[in-house]
């Protein structure tokens, strides 16, 4: 399978990079282009929501005939995105190409602007964790999440306008983009205050879970149009293995991050933990919990490469890289083995 061939090749490159220093720019660009290509030219039957998005695209009028009432439950930014493309082309492949590029390229730009030494590792882990379910399916949130990573270097440098701009654009593509604003506010707290807030929220999350407070707010005030989807079509509870998977990843990252002397990345980890507590609060509905939690999990692409750079001994760096890879590979295998995620080239080719 094409995915596993790509994993094997980049596993070798990443392991080599973790133990020795060499320029990976061309490898990063090749992986970036490859992922966009694979997402663009997959069969239209690949991805849970692909056919729905293609229907939106084909039925949506162009920008000069914009209809504010059509697909009114979809965020306005994504509707303008569809309408703008329709000015130039009706090509479904071009729509998938732009959608995939807007999901993946901001992630890579964010990693590079943060000047992470192991940007290749971050991009590789994006492939394992997010590629199957976001550029290939949940496009709106995939774009929004990519902009989250791109906003992080601007948060670090306190460039307010750029953070607000990226947060606004992200929110116009998917409602969860408001998390960017929450993250930026969180970074202004002193580390000890941020830690206190995180601990308090950990207790509050169990109250929210017990009384389904977040679900009530989401379905009644934020996203009422999606209640049937989440409560009828996808209503399963969160399993013990899903809890354990997230706990294991959080523990590994925390073990490394708390050993470094950088408050910005420590606060990002605490914000990442708050995403896990949101997951707990919404865990009566696993799909809803995952949609929110996966936004926070984009921080793994930043926190892990940064943590690896802080490990001086290359043998320990390699060990932790292999541990993270093994955990993420299990997640990838589970996702890719779902029938509608199994890769097939498009008939276009």
KEVEXDO-328972 format. One record per residue (C-alpha): residue in three letters; x, y, z. Coordinates in pm, whole numbers, padded with zeros to 5 digits, always signed. Layout:
BEGIN
ALAXYZ
...
//
This chain:
BEGIN
UNK+00000+00000+00000
UNK+00129+00344-00093
UNK+00086+00482+00260
UNK+00309+00218+00419
UNK+00581+00265+00158
UNK+00584+00638+00241
UNK+00594+00563+00614
UNK+00891+00328+00575
UNK+01092+00577+00368
UNK+01030+00872+00599
UNK+01080+00667+00912
UNK+01435+00602+00794
UNK+01496+00969+00716
UNK+01350+01085+01048
UNK+01552+00834+01250
UNK+01867+00945+01070
UNK+01784+01311+01136
UNK+01723+01247+01505
UNK+02072+01102+01552
UNK+02266+01326+01312
UNK+02248+01675+01169
UNK+02175+01732+00801
UNK+01956+01960+00591
UNK+01608+01812+00546
UNK+01449+02096+00350
UNK+01408+01900+00026
UNK+01275+01598+00215
UNK+01020+01820+00389
UNK+00908+01976+00062
UNK+00885+01637-00107
UNK+00668+01500+00175
UNK+00454+01813+00164
UNK+00393+01784-00210
UNK+00337+01407-00185
UNK+00069+01444+00081
UNK-00113+01712-00120
UNK-00090+01493-00432
UNK-00225+01185-00254
UNK-00512+01380-00104
UNK-00600+01546-00435
UNK-00601+01239-00656
UNK-00760+00987-00425
UNK-01080+00827-00544
UNK-01386+01036-00464
UNK-01510+00745-00253
UNK-01215+00779-00013
UNK-01296+00973+00304
UNK-01613+00976+00512
UNK-01723+01322+00398
UNK-01559+01354+00055
UNK-01874+01299-00149
UNK-02065+01547+00068
UNK-01801+01815+00015
UNK-01797+01749-00358
UNK-02174+01788-00364
UNK-02140+02122-00183
UNK-01881+02232-00435
UNK-02076+02133-00745
UNK-02405+02282-00624
UNK-02264+02607-00486
UNK-02302+02918-00707
UNK-01997+03126-00793
UNK-01902+03439-00603
UNK-02089+03673-00840
UNK-02413+03484-00767
UNK-02349+03420-00400
UNK-02650+03284-00210
UNK-02633+03356+00164
UNK-02922+03116+00233
UNK-02772+02812+00062
UNK-02583+02591+00311
UNK-02647+02855+00578
UNK-02545+02605+00849
UNK-02191+02598+00703
UNK-01940+02864+00812
UNK-01940+03167+00583
UNK-01565+03152+00516
UNK-01587+02806+00365
UNK-01885+02909+00151
UNK-01686+03204+00015
UNK-01400+02961-00048
UNK-01630+02741-00259
UNK-01783+03039-00441
UNK-01442+03187-00526
UNK-01315+02862-00677
UNK-01632+02835-00886
UNK-01543+03163-01061
UNK-01246+02991-01225
UNK-01330+02622-01251
UNK-01577+02343-01180
UNK-01296+02090-01147
UNK-01345+01866-00845
UNK-00976+01778-00847
UNK-00881+02145-00828
UNK-01118+02189-00533
UNK-00957+01892-00354
UNK-00611+02026-00441
UNK-00677+02368-00285
UNK-00851+02215+00015
UNK-00561+01977+00078
UNK-00303+02252+00031
UNK-00486+02483+00273
UNK-00494+02202+00532
UNK-00129+02101+00509
UNK+00080+02401+00400
UNK-00007+02621+00704
UNK+00110+02337+00931
UNK+00446+02323+00758
UNK+00484+02703+00755
UNK+00410+02713+01128
UNK+00673+02448+01201
UNK+00932+02636+00996
UNK+00851+02978+01144
UNK+00898+02828+01490
UNK+01245+02725+01367
UNK+01202+02374+01495
UNK+01509+02167+01429
UNK+01297+01857+01366
UNK+01031+02007+01141
UNK+01052+01690+00930
UNK+00942+01489+01235
UNK+00647+01723+01293
UNK+00533+01691+00930
UNK+00579+01312+00941
UNK+00366+01290+01255
UNK+00101+01507+01085
UNK+00083+01235+00822
UNK+00037+00963+01084
UNK-00213+01144+01307
UNK-00415+01384+01092
UNK-00374+01314+00722
UNK-00626+01030+00692
UNK-00913+01209+00862
UNK-00866+01579+00783
UNK-00737+01671+00432
UNK-00907+01350+00319
UNK-01239+01406+00493
UNK-01305+01681+00748
UNK-01179+01960+00523
UNK-01325+02264+00700
UNK-01179+02179+01035
UNK-00858+02059+00871
UNK-00802+02409+00730
UNK-00891+02567+01063
UNK-00648+02340+01249
UNK-00367+02412+01006
UNK-00407+02784+01072
UNK-00376+02709+01445
UNK-00022+02577+01395
UNK+00061+02875+01173
UNK-00058+03113+01447
UNK+00180+02970+01711
UNK+00499+03156+01607
UNK+00299+03479+01607
UNK+00173+03396+01958
UNK+00530+03343+02072
UNK+00639+03676+01924
UNK+00328+03861+02053
UNK+00222+03972+01706
UNK-00136+04047+01803
UNK-00267+04142+01460
UNK-00147+03823+01291
UNK-00289+03602+01567
UNK-00625+03779+01552
UNK-00629+03761+01173
UNK-00546+03390+01161
UNK-00792+03319+01442
UNK-01068+03505+01258
UNK-01000+03325+00929
UNK-00983+02992+01111
UNK-01318+03056+01280
UNK-01475+03148+00945
UNK-01382+02803+00814
UNK-01483+02608+01126
UNK-01633+02712+01457
UNK-01355+02542+01655
UNK-01118+02811+01525
UNK-01210+03015+01834
UNK-00966+02787+02020
UNK-00685+02997+01869
UNK-00805+03299+02067
UNK-00828+03092+02386
UNK-00475+02964+02335
UNK-00337+03312+02280
UNK-00505+03443+02596
UNK-00370+03144+02786
UNK-00009+03222+02681
UNK-00031+03562+02854
UNK-00064+03404+03198
UNK+00246+03344+03403
UNK+00346+02981+03407
UNK+00234+02919+03767
UNK-00105+03079+03703
UNK-00144+02877+03384
UNK-00066+02561+03581
UNK-00324+02653+03847
UNK-00590+02719+03582
UNK-00515+02384+03419
UNK-00546+02197+03749
UNK-00874+02371+03829
UNK-01010+02293+03485
UNK-00919+01928+03532
UNK-01165+01914+03823
UNK-01428+02121+03643
UNK-01414+01885+03345
UNK-01557+01600+03555
UNK-01848+01823+03659
UNK-01904+01916+03294
UNK-01895+01546+03204
UNK-02135+01443+03479
UNK-02401+01697+03383
UNK-02334+01713+03006
UNK-02291+02090+03028
UNK-02071+02131+02720
UNK-02294+01913+02502
UNK-02595+02120+02607
UNK-02418+02447+02520
UNK-02289+02317+02187
UNK-02616+02169+02065
UNK-02835+02453+02188
UNK-02625+02763+02126
UNK-02316+02692+01913
UNK-02390+02415+01664
UNK-02756+02324+01694
UNK-02769+02230+01325
UNK-02544+01930+01391
UNK-02726+01777+01686
UNK-02885+01496+01484
UNK-02550+01397+01331
UNK-02381+01367+01669
UNK-02669+01222+01870
UNK-02823+00986+01615
UNK-02572+00893+01344
UNK-02256+00906+01562
UNK-02348+00868+01926
UNK-02105+00609+02065
UNK-01934+00665+02399
UNK-01559+00698+02437
UNK-01383+00365+02493
UNK-01120+00286+02754
UNK-00856+00233+02483
UNK-00920+00583+02347
UNK-00866+00729+02695
UNK-00548+00527+02745
UNK-00409+00629+02407
UNK-00446+01000+02486
UNK-00317+00959+02841
UNK-00006+00776+02716
UNK+00076+01046+02460
UNK+00015+01328+02710
UNK+00233+01157+02972
UNK+00522+01110+02728
UNK+00509+01470+02608
UNK+00474+01605+02961
UNK+00768+01398+03083
UNK+00989+01569+02825
UNK+00842+01921+02824
UNK+00855+01970+03201
UNK+01229+01902+03185
UNK+01300+02204+02962
UNK+01333+02568+03056
UNK+01093+02742+02817
UNK+00768+02878+02959
UNK+00605+02927+02618
UNK+00625+02557+02530
UNK+00531+02457+02884
UNK+00216+02672+02859
UNK+00139+02519+02521
UNK+00158+02179+02686
UNK-00077+02292+02964
UNK-00321+02418+02702
UNK-00285+02081+02528
UNK-00380+01915+02858
UNK-00690+02132+02877
UNK-00787+01984+02542
UNK-00772+01640+02703
UNK-01001+01760+02981
UNK-01244+01891+02717
UNK-01226+01541+02570
UNK-01330+01401+02909
UNK-01614+01652+02943
UNK-01756+01553+02603
UNK-01671+01184+02615
UNK-02034+01069+02626
UNK-02022+01143+02254
UNK-01691+01026+02113
UNK-01715+01197+01774
UNK-01790+01535+01930
UNK-01514+01486+02188
UNK-01262+01390+01919
UNK-01351+01688+01697
UNK-01262+01930+01976
UNK-00969+01732+02114
UNK-00802+01689+01774
UNK-00775+02068+01743
UNK-00571+02074+02066
UNK-00373+01772+01948
UNK-00221+01977+01668
UNK+00014+02097+01942
UNK+00174+01752+01940
UNK+00334+01844+01606
UNK+00513+02132+01780
UNK+00573+02000+02130
UNK+00733+01669+02028
UNK+00992+01812+01782
UNK+01078+02082+02036
UNK+01111+01830+02320
UNK+01339+01610+02108
UNK+01577+01901+02047
UNK+01619+01939+02422
UNK+01747+01583+02464
UNK+02125+01596+02436
UNK+02199+01227+02406
UNK+02109+01108+02056
UNK+02032+00758+02187
UNK+01756+00894+02412
UNK+01629+01114+02128
UNK+01604+00811+01905
UNK+01435+00608+02178
UNK+01162+00866+02240
UNK+01112+00922+01868
UNK+01055+00548+01817
UNK+00812+00538+02111
UNK+00606+00826+01971
UNK+00620+00677+01623
UNK+00498+00339+01750
UNK+00200+00494+01930
UNK+00104+00710+01632
UNK+00148+00419+01391
UNK-00115+00221+01584
UNK-00353+00517+01550
UNK-00273+00540+01177
UNK-00334+00168+01118
UNK-00670+00185+01294
UNK-00776+00485+01084
UNK-00651+00357+00749
UNK-00819+00017+00790
UNK-01165+00172+00796
UNK-01307+00074+00453
UNK-01381+00427+00333
UNK-01025+00539+00423
UNK-00848+00277+00212
UNK-00656+00462-00058
UNK-00755+00437-00424
UNK-00630+00663-00702
UNK-00890+00882-00868
UNK-01030+00784-01206
UNK-00905+01126-01316
UNK-00556+00979-01344
//
